[in-house]
Amino acid sequence: MLRSTLFVLAFAPVAAFAAGSDTPADETKEPEPTETTMECEEGKVWDEETEACVEVESHLLDDDARFRAAREFAYAGQYGAARAAVLAMQVRDDGRAETYLGFTARKTGDWDGALRHYTRALEQDADNLLARSYMGQGLLERGDFAGAKQQLDEIRARGGAGSWAEVALAQAILTGITYNY
């Protein structure tokens, strides 16, 4: 217990930084519930401009809005809606889409699908530290401690020491608790 407490205290200040970056990013902390999950029917997204719930495929939403919705849905345990939001993204080769398709596949029990998506994300960008962190968390959930540790080592070797991706995977390895966003 003391070891995990020291670990959390040592890394708590950096947990607000984006995976693989030096700048704060919303993608690294729990998404705040918005009208998307508090007001809209499941799978619909709140559009600030029209102040209404819209279909995730709506032309009113851009990929960033769909990605934020996917994260919010995932955190709320609405993995089907999260997957639909990612699939509605126009640009699928930026790594975010494959990373979150892997995440939602993993959370719904489709490890083979998750591994395929994480692998694609890493083929697009071997330095995608978030994909490596989520893949490592999935490996850990499957009992593959060595595989999870290998992803942690890759994160560190690729400049991710102190990043959210490293902290999240290291904490998961230490505690056995993985992240839902």
ABEGO torsion letter per residue (X at the ends): XAAAAAAAAAAAAAAABBBGBABBBAAABBBBBBAAAAABBBGBBBBAAAGBBBBAABAABBAAAAAAAAAAAAAAGBAAAAAAAAAABABAAAGAAAAAAAAAAAAAGBAAAAAAAAAAAAAABAABAAAAAAAAAAAAAAGBAAAAAAAAAAAAAAGABGBAAAAAAAAAAAAGBBBAX
